[in-house]
Amino acid sequence: MPASAASAALWLLSAFILSLALTRLVLGWLRDRAMMDIPNERSSHSVPTPRGGGLAVTAVLLIGWAIAGLTATVPVAFWAVLAGAFSLSVVSWLDDRLNLSRRLRFGLHFATALLGTLLLPETVQVFQGWLPLWADRALTVLGWVWFINLYNFMDGIDGITGIETASIGSGLVLIGALIPAASLPYTPLGLTAAGAALGFLVFNWHPAKLFLGDVGSVPLGYLLGFALILLAADGALAAALLLPAYYLLDATVTLLKRLFQGKAIGQAHREHFYQQAVHTGGMRHSRVSILVLAANLSLTGAAVLSVTGRGLPALALATVSLTVIVVLFRRRPR
């Protein structure tokens, strides 16, 4: 095995083992303190289940990304983002326990996204110079805040966010390897995310023994959002949109539908495509998560095509993949 492949495998394995060990410790700690997610009429689970596995997953990402940053050249914004992710994890943990006000949570999402964006060098243009710098930065902040929240919204069934995180992490490794002068060390960052997600999935696969909680989904959305922003600035804008395209589509369409229907945006519901597949279509959580994985593999292929200059095949593959998964999720049982 080449040295680079061996080091990548070691990095992935280390993240996986650390995540597995920390998640097991967190699970025992949550059980001892009876910190449970109690089912209600909008829940996708039927028995009380510990919530807070994100304590382990976020810790692994912060450790792994800090090590990667120390061994490579990274922008100043990178360290601000790690600090922002830590602050988001603290507030999100309190929210998991105390149900903090939506205004406070959203304000922190906006503040951390704004800080990370303002610290980017002027040479870093996410939209490749198509917009004036002020518009580039404004749209980046708005998109980043939306990504943080949609990552939280989409964490609604067993396995789905672990699958999504591992998929995006793997995609960062593949796409990053195709970028000549990358702004971030995408390989260790992506491998850390993938390994942490896989370690957590051991306990979160259906039927889940442990839920991620906002303490995991919010910092994950923030950190992965930052990596995708830099990926776009490095010339892979299409790839940065394609890697999380299913989450983007499902969350955005559902939000717009609820807005047009006059429903409260922040209210818990079962209207996402993946939720309909479980609650109306009768699919098991595991089957839905596997279908998301299949779609993500196709979307990663489309992202690779886009970076290698094959835009039309990339668009066609992405369109077919997203159409198929939405149709499958909206099917009604006979």
Sine and cosine of phi, psi and omega as CSV:
sin_phi,cos_phi,sin_psi,cos_psi,sin_omega,cos_omega
0.00,0.00,0.77,-0.64,0.03,-1.00
-0.85,0.53,0.44,-0.90,-0.06,-1.00
-0.85,0.52,-0.65,0.76,-0.03,-1.00
-0.90,0.43,-0.65,0.76,0.02,-1.00
-0.92,0.38,-0.63,0.78,0.01,-1.00
-0.91,0.42,-0.67,0.74,0.00,-1.00
-0.92,0.39,-0.59,0.81,0.05,-1.00
-0.91,0.42,-0.68,0.73,0.02,-1.00
-0.89,0.45,-0.64,0.77,0.02,-1.00
-0.91,0.41,-0.64,0.76,0.01,-1.00
-0.89,0.45,-0.73,0.69,0.01,-1.00
-0.88,0.47,-0.71,0.70,-0.01,-1.00
-0.90,0.44,-0.64,0.77,0.01,-1.00
-0.90,0.44,-0.69,0.72,0.02,-1.00
-0.90,0.44,-0.65,0.76,0.00,-1.00
-0.89,0.45,-0.76,0.65,-0.04,-1.00
-0.90,0.44,-0.69,0.73,0.02,-1.00
-0.89,0.45,-0.67,0.74,0.02,-1.00
-0.90,0.44,-0.68,0.73,0.01,-1.00
-0.87,0.50,-0.73,0.69,-0.04,-1.00
-0.92,0.39,-0.73,0.68,-0.02,-1.00
-0.92,0.40,-0.63,0.78,0.01,-1.00
-0.90,0.43,-0.63,0.78,0.04,-1.00
-0.90,0.44,-0.65,0.76,0.04,-1.00
-0.91,0.42,-0.70,0.72,0.01,-1.00
-0.89,0.45,-0.65,0.76,0.02,-1.00
-0.86,0.51,-0.73,0.69,0.02,-1.00
-0.90,0.44,-0.65,0.76,-0.01,-1.00
-0.91,0.42,-0.68,0.73,0.01,-1.00
-0.92,0.40,-0.66,0.76,0.02,-1.00
-0.90,0.44,-0.69,0.73,-0.02,-1.00
-0.87,0.50,-0.52,0.85,-0.04,-1.00
-0.98,-0.19,0.14,0.99,0.05,-1.00
0.79,0.61,0.66,0.76,0.04,-1.00
-1.00,0.04,1.00,0.05,-0.16,-0.99
-0.93,-0.36,0.49,-0.87,0.19,-0.98
-1.00,-0.04,0.95,-0.33,-0.06,-1.00
-1.00,0.10,0.80,-0.60,-0.04,-1.00
-0.89,0.46,0.56,-0.83,0.16,-0.99
-0.72,-0.69,-0.15,-0.99,-0.10,-1.00
-0.92,0.40,-0.30,0.95,-0.01,-1.00
-0.97,-0.24,0.02,1.00,-0.05,-1.00
-0.98,0.22,0.39,-0.92,0.09,-1.00
-0.98,-0.20,0.06,1.00,0.07,-1.00
-0.87,-0.50,0.34,-0.94,-0.11,-0.99
-0.89,-0.45,-0.15,0.99,0.03,-1.00
-0.81,-0.59,0.53,-0.85,0.05,-1.00
-0.83,0.56,0.74,-0.67,-0.09,-1.00
-0.69,-0.72,0.70,-0.71,0.02,-1.00
-0.84,0.55,0.65,-0.76,0.04,-1.00
-0.81,-0.59,0.78,-0.63,-0.01,-1.00
0.60,-0.80,0.25,0.97,0.02,-1.00
-0.87,0.49,-0.32,0.95,0.04,-1.00
-0.89,0.45,-0.33,0.94,0.09,-1.00
-0.83,0.55,-0.67,0.75,-0.01,-1.00
-0.97,0.24,-0.73,0.69,-0.07,-1.00
-0.89,0.45,-0.71,0.70,0.01,-1.00
-0.90,0.45,-0.65,0.76,0.01,-1.00
-0.88,0.48,-0.68,0.73,0.00,-1.00
-0.89,0.45,-0.69,0.73,0.02,-1.00
-0.90,0.44,-0.69,0.72,-0.01,-1.00
-0.89,0.45,-0.66,0.75,0.02,-1.00
-0.92,0.39,-0.77,0.64,-0.04,-1.00
-0.90,0.44,-0.66,0.75,-0.01,-1.00
-0.94,0.35,-0.57,0.82,0.04,-1.00
-0.91,0.42,-0.68,0.74,0.03,-1.00
-0.89,0.45,-0.68,0.73,0.02,-1.00
-0.88,0.48,-0.64,0.77,0.00,-1.00
-0.92,0.39,-0.55,0.84,0.00,-1.00
-0.96,0.28,-0.39,0.92,-0.05,-1.00
-0.98,-0.22,0.19,0.98,0.00,-1.00
-0.56,-0.83,0.12,-0.99,0.08,-1.00
-1.00,-0.05,0.89,-0.47,-0.04,-1.00
-0.78,-0.62,0.43,-0.90,0.04,-1.00
-0.93,0.36,0.36,-0.93,0.02,-1.00
-0.84,0.55,-0.56,0.83,-0.01,-1.00
-0.84,0.54,-0.50,0.87,-0.02,-1.00
-0.85,0.53,-0.71,0.71,-0.04,-1.00
-0.95,0.31,-0.57,0.82,0.09,-1.00
-0.90,0.44,-0.60,0.80,0.00,-1.00
-0.93,0.37,-0.63,0.77,0.06,-1.00
-0.88,0.47,-0.67,0.74,0.06,-1.00
-0.90,0.44,-0.65,0.76,0.04,-1.00
-0.89,0.46,-0.64,0.77,0.02,-1.00
-0.90,0.44,-0.63,0.78,0.05,-1.00
-0.89,0.45,-0.71,0.71,0.01,-1.00
-0.90,0.43,-0.61,0.79,0.04,-1.00
-0.90,0.43,-0.61,0.79,0.00,-1.00
-0.92,0.39,-0.62,0.79,0.01,-1.00
-0.91,0.42,-0.77,0.64,-0.02,-1.00
-0.91,0.42,-0.62,0.78,0.00,-1.00
-0.93,0.36,-0.56,0.83,0.09,-1.00
-0.90,0.44,-0.69,0.72,0.06,-1.00
-0.89,0.46,-0.61,0.80,0.02,-1.00
-0.92,0.40,-0.63,0.78,0.06,-1.00
-0.86,0.52,-0.54,0.84,-0.06,-1.00
-1.00,-0.05,-0.60,0.80,-0.21,-0.98
-0.89,-0.46,-0.11,0.99,-0.06,-1.00
0.83,0.56,0.93,0.37,0.01,-1.00
-0.92,0.40,0.26,-0.97,-0.03,-1.00
-0.92,0.39,0.57,-0.82,0.01,-1.00
-0.89,0.46,-0.57,0.82,-0.01,-1.00
-0.90,0.44,-0.67,0.74,0.02,-1.00
-0.90,0.44,-0.71,0.70,-0.02,-1.00
-0.90,0.43,-0.73,0.68,-0.03,-1.00
-0.91,0.41,-0.60,0.80,0.04,-1.00
-0.87,0.49,-0.65,0.76,0.02,-1.00
-0.94,0.33,-0.62,0.79,0.07,-1.00
-0.84,0.54,-0.73,0.69,-0.04,-1.00
-0.92,0.40,-0.68,0.73,-0.05,-1.00
-0.90,0.44,-0.68,0.73,-0.02,-1.00
-0.94,0.35,-0.61,0.79,0.05,-1.00
-0.92,0.38,-0.64,0.77,0.01,-1.00
-0.90,0.43,-0.70,0.71,0.00,-1.00
-0.87,0.49,-0.76,0.65,-0.01,-1.00
-0.88,0.48,-0.60,0.80,-0.02,-1.00
-0.95,0.31,-0.69,0.72,-0.04,-1.00
-0.91,0.41,-0.43,0.90,-0.01,-1.00
-0.99,0.11,-0.09,1.00,0.05,-1.00
-0.93,0.36,0.64,-0.77,0.06,-1.00
-0.87,0.48,0.47,-0.88,-0.01,-1.00
-0.88,0.47,-0.42,0.91,0.01,-1.00
-0.95,0.32,-0.31,0.95,0.01,-1.00
-1.00,0.08,0.95,-0.32,0.02,-1.00
-0.87,-0.50,0.93,-0.37,-0.11,-0.99
-0.88,0.47,-0.62,0.79,-0.06,-1.00
-0.98,-0.17,0.46,0.89,0.22,-0.98
0.85,0.53,0.50,0.87,0.05,-1.00
0.99,0.14,0.08,1.00,0.03,-1.00
-0.96,0.29,-0.34,0.94,-0.03,-1.00
-0.84,-0.54,0.46,-0.89,0.16,-0.99
-0.88,0.48,0.40,-0.92,-0.13,-0.99
-0.83,0.55,-0.67,0.75,-0.04,-1.00
-0.89,0.45,-0.62,0.79,0.01,-1.00
-0.95,0.30,-0.60,0.80,0.06,-1.00
-0.86,0.52,-0.72,0.69,-0.03,-1.00
-0.94,0.35,-0.65,0.76,-0.02,-1.00
-0.90,0.44,-0.71,0.71,-0.01,-1.00
-0.93,0.38,-0.55,0.84,0.05,-1.00
-0.90,0.44,-0.71,0.70,0.02,-1.00
-0.88,0.48,-0.74,0.67,-0.02,-1.00
-0.88,0.47,-0.70,0.72,0.01,-1.00
-0.90,0.43,-0.61,0.79,0.00,-1.00
-0.92,0.39,-0.70,0.71,0.03,-1.00
-0.88,0.48,-0.66,0.75,0.04,-1.00
-0.90,0.44,-0.65,0.76,-0.01,-1.00
-0.90,0.43,-0.64,0.76,0.06,-1.00
-0.84,0.54,-0.73,0.68,-0.07,-1.00
-0.96,0.28,-0.63,0.78,0.00,-1.00
-0.92,0.38,-0.53,0.85,0.05,-1.00
-0.89,0.45,-0.57,0.82,0.06,-1.00
-0.95,0.31,-0.70,0.71,-0.01,-1.00
-0.86,0.50,-0.62,0.78,-0.13,-0.99
-0.99,0.16,-0.11,0.99,-0.01,-1.00
-1.00,0.07,0.96,0.28,-0.12,-0.99
-0.84,-0.54,-0.12,0.99,0.06,-1.00
-0.67,-0.74,0.26,-0.97,-0.04,-1.00
-0.87,0.49,0.77,-0.64,0.17,-0.99
1.00,0.03,-0.34,0.94,-0.21,-0.98
-0.93,0.38,-0.68,0.74,-0.03,-1.00
-0.98,0.21,-0.48,0.88,0.15,-0.99
-0.89,0.46,-0.69,0.72,0.05,-1.00
-0.89,0.46,-0.72,0.70,-0.04,-1.00
-0.90,0.44,-0.68,0.74,-0.02,-1.00
-0.91,0.40,-0.69,0.73,0.05,-1.00
-0.89,0.45,-0.61,0.79,0.00,-1.00
-0.92,0.39,-0.74,0.68,0.01,-1.00
-0.91,0.42,-0.66,0.75,0.03,-1.00
-0.86,0.51,-0.71,0.70,0.03,-1.00
-0.90,0.44,-0.63,0.77,0.03,-1.00
-0.89,0.46,-0.63,0.78,0.04,-1.00
-0.87,0.49,-0.63,0.78,0.02,-1.00
-0.90,0.44,-0.74,0.68,-0.05,-1.00
-0.92,0.40,-0.75,0.66,-0.04,-1.00
-0.94,0.34,-0.65,0.76,0.02,-1.00
-0.86,0.52,-0.56,0.83,0.01,-1.00
-0.93,0.36,-0.33,0.95,-0.03,-1.00
-1.00,-0.08,-0.05,1.00,-0.03,-1.00
-0.99,-0.13,0.85,-0.52,-0.08,-1.00
-0.88,0.48,-0.75,0.66,-0.05,-1.00
-0.82,-0.57,0.99,0.10,-0.10,-0.99
-0.98,0.18,0.57,-0.82,0.02,-1.00
-0.98,0.20,-0.39,0.92,-0.04,-1.00
-0.76,-0.65,0.41,-0.91,0.13,-0.99
-0.98,0.20,0.98,0.19,-0.16,-0.99
-0.88,0.48,-0.54,0.84,-0.05,-1.00
-0.89,0.46,-0.82,0.57,0.02,-1.00
-0.92,0.40,-0.55,0.83,0.03,-1.00
-0.90,0.43,-0.73,0.69,0.00,-1.00
-0.92,0.39,-0.65,0.76,0.01,-1.00
-0.91,0.41,-0.61,0.80,0.06,-1.00
-0.88,0.47,-0.73,0.68,0.01,-1.00
-0.88,0.48,-0.70,0.71,-0.02,-1.00
-0.91,0.42,-0.72,0.69,-0.01,-1.00
-0.90,0.44,-0.67,0.74,0.02,-1.00
-0.89,0.46,-0.66,0.75,-0.01,-1.00
-0.92,0.40,-0.66,0.75,-0.02,-1.00
-0.92,0.39,-0.62,0.78,0.06,-1.00
-0.89,0.45,-0.64,0.77,0.04,-1.00
-0.93,0.37,-0.59,0.81,-0.04,-1.00
-0.88,0.47,-0.44,0.90,0.05,-1.00
-0.83,0.56,-0.56,0.83,-0.02,-1.00
-0.98,-0.20,-0.27,0.96,-0.08,-1.00
-0.97,-0.23,-0.10,1.00,0.03,-1.00
-0.93,0.37,0.53,-0.85,-0.11,-0.99
-0.90,0.43,0.73,-0.69,-0.10,0.99
-0.98,0.20,0.78,-0.63,-0.15,-0.99
-0.93,0.37,0.66,-0.75,0.14,-0.99
-1.00,-0.01,-0.24,0.97,-0.15,-0.99
-0.38,-0.92,0.63,-0.77,0.07,-1.00
-0.97,-0.26,0.41,-0.91,-0.02,-1.00
-0.93,0.36,-0.77,0.64,-0.07,-1.00
0.98,0.19,0.24,-0.97,0.04,-1.00
-0.88,0.48,-0.46,0.89,0.01,-1.00
-0.89,0.46,-0.31,0.95,0.07,-1.00
-0.97,-0.25,-0.75,0.66,-0.13,-0.99
-0.92,0.39,-0.59,0.81,-0.03,-1.00
-0.94,0.35,-0.79,0.61,0.06,-1.00
-0.88,0.47,-0.56,0.83,0.04,-1.00
-0.89,0.46,-0.72,0.69,0.04,-1.00
-0.87,0.49,-0.61,0.79,-0.01,-1.00
-0.93,0.36,-0.75,0.66,-0.05,-1.00
-0.93,0.37,-0.73,0.68,0.01,-1.00
-0.92,0.40,-0.56,0.83,0.07,-1.00
-0.87,0.50,-0.67,0.75,0.03,-1.00
-0.89,0.46,-0.71,0.71,0.01,-1.00
-0.88,0.47,-0.64,0.77,0.02,-1.00
-0.93,0.37,-0.57,0.82,0.05,-1.00
-0.89,0.46,-0.72,0.70,0.01,-1.00
-0.93,0.36,-0.55,0.83,0.07,-1.00
-0.88,0.48,-0.68,0.73,0.04,-1.00
-0.89,0.45,-0.68,0.73,0.00,-1.00
-0.91,0.42,-0.43,0.90,0.03,-1.00
-0.99,0.14,0.14,0.99,0.06,-1.00
0.98,-0.21,0.06,1.00,-0.04,-1.00
-0.92,-0.39,0.77,0.64,-0.03,-1.00
-0.86,0.51,-0.73,0.69,0.00,-1.00
-0.87,0.49,-0.69,0.73,0.01,-1.00
-0.89,0.45,-0.63,0.78,0.00,-1.00
-0.90,0.44,-0.48,0.87,0.05,-1.00
-1.00,0.09,-0.52,0.85,-0.06,-1.00
-0.97,0.26,-0.61,0.79,-0.06,-1.00
-0.84,0.54,-0.71,0.70,0.04,-1.00
-0.98,-0.17,0.42,0.91,-0.20,-0.98
-0.87,0.49,-0.58,0.81,0.01,-1.00
-0.91,0.41,-0.72,0.70,0.03,-1.00
-0.87,0.49,-0.68,0.73,0.01,-1.00
-0.87,0.49,-0.72,0.70,-0.03,-1.00
-0.91,0.42,-0.79,0.61,-0.07,-1.00
-0.87,0.49,-0.75,0.66,-0.06,-1.00
-0.92,0.39,-0.66,0.75,-0.07,-1.00
-0.94,0.33,-0.70,0.71,0.02,-1.00
-0.89,0.46,-0.68,0.73,-0.01,-1.00
-0.90,0.43,-0.66,0.75,0.03,-1.00
-0.88,0.47,-0.74,0.67,-0.02,-1.00
-0.89,0.45,-0.64,0.77,0.02,-1.00
-0.89,0.46,-0.68,0.73,0.00,-1.00
-0.93,0.37,-0.58,0.82,0.06,-1.00
-0.89,0.45,-0.72,0.69,-0.01,-1.00
-0.91,0.42,-0.46,0.89,0.01,-1.00
-1.00,0.04,-0.01,1.00,0.03,-1.00
0.96,0.29,0.41,0.91,-0.02,-1.00
-1.00,-0.04,0.42,-0.91,0.01,-1.00
-0.92,0.39,0.78,-0.62,-0.07,-1.00
-0.92,0.39,-0.66,0.75,-0.10,-0.99
-0.99,0.11,-0.07,1.00,-0.04,-1.00
-0.97,0.25,0.66,-0.75,0.03,-1.00
-0.89,0.45,0.58,-0.81,-0.05,-1.00
-0.39,-0.92,-0.01,-1.00,0.04,-1.00
-0.79,-0.61,0.66,0.75,-0.14,-0.99
-0.97,-0.24,-0.08,1.00,0.09,-1.00
-0.91,0.42,0.43,-0.90,-0.01,-1.00
-0.84,0.55,-0.69,0.72,-0.05,-1.00
-0.93,0.37,-0.53,0.85,0.06,-1.00
-0.94,0.34,-0.62,0.78,0.06,-1.00
-0.89,0.45,-0.59,0.80,0.02,-1.00
-0.88,0.48,-0.59,0.80,-0.01,-1.00
-0.99,0.17,-0.78,0.63,-0.18,-0.98
-1.00,0.08,-0.48,0.88,0.02,-1.00
-0.96,-0.29,-0.62,0.78,-0.03,-1.00
-1.00,0.09,-0.21,0.98,0.06,-1.00
0.97,0.24,0.28,0.96,0.02,-1.00
-0.98,0.21,0.53,-0.85,0.13,-0.99
-0.96,0.29,0.46,-0.89,0.04,-1.00
-0.81,0.59,-0.70,0.72,-0.06,-1.00
-0.89,0.46,-0.63,0.78,0.01,-1.00
-0.92,0.39,-0.66,0.75,0.03,-1.00
-0.88,0.47,-0.71,0.71,-0.01,-1.00
-0.90,0.43,-0.60,0.80,0.03,-1.00
-0.92,0.39,-0.62,0.79,0.06,-1.00
-0.91,0.42,-0.61,0.79,0.08,-1.00
-0.89,0.45,-0.65,0.76,0.05,-1.00
-0.87,0.49,-0.71,0.70,0.01,-1.00
-0.87,0.48,-0.68,0.73,0.03,-1.00
-0.89,0.45,-0.65,0.76,-0.02,-1.00
-0.91,0.42,-0.59,0.81,0.05,-1.00
-0.89,0.45,-0.66,0.75,0.05,-1.00
-0.91,0.41,-0.66,0.75,0.01,-1.00
-0.92,0.40,-0.57,0.82,0.09,-1.00
-0.91,0.42,-0.66,0.75,0.09,-1.00
-0.87,0.50,-0.66,0.75,0.04,-1.00
-0.90,0.43,-0.62,0.78,0.02,-1.00
-0.89,0.45,-0.67,0.74,0.04,-1.00
-0.89,0.45,-0.68,0.74,0.04,-1.00
-0.87,0.50,-0.65,0.76,-0.03,-1.00
-0.90,0.43,-0.62,0.79,-0.01,-1.00
-0.95,0.31,-0.49,0.87,-0.02,-1.00
-1.00,-0.02,0.27,0.96,0.14,-0.99
1.00,0.06,0.19,0.98,0.00,-1.00
-0.95,-0.30,0.96,0.29,-0.12,-0.99
-0.91,0.40,-0.70,0.71,-0.04,-1.00
-0.91,0.41,-0.73,0.68,0.09,-1.00
-0.86,0.51,-0.60,0.80,0.03,-1.00
-0.89,0.46,-0.72,0.69,0.00,-1.00
-0.89,0.45,-0.68,0.74,-0.01,-1.00
-0.90,0.44,-0.71,0.70,-0.01,-1.00
-0.89,0.45,-0.69,0.73,0.00,-1.00
-0.90,0.43,-0.68,0.73,-0.02,-1.00
-0.89,0.45,-0.72,0.70,0.01,-1.00
-0.89,0.45,-0.70,0.72,-0.03,-1.00
-0.88,0.48,-0.73,0.68,-0.03,-1.00
-0.94,0.35,-0.62,0.79,0.02,-1.00
-0.90,0.44,-0.70,0.72,-0.02,-1.00
-0.88,0.47,-0.72,0.69,-0.07,-1.00
-0.93,0.36,-0.60,0.80,0.04,-1.00
-0.91,0.41,-0.68,0.73,0.03,-1.00
-0.88,0.47,-0.69,0.72,0.01,-1.00
-0.89,0.45,-0.65,0.76,-0.05,-1.00
-0.96,0.30,-0.38,0.93,-0.03,-1.00
-0.99,-0.13,0.00,1.00,0.02,-1.00
-0.93,0.36,0.58,-0.81,0.04,-1.00
-0.98,-0.22,0.62,-0.79,0.02,-1.00
-0.91,0.41,0.57,-0.82,0.02,-1.00
-0.97,0.23,0.00,0.00,0.00,0.00
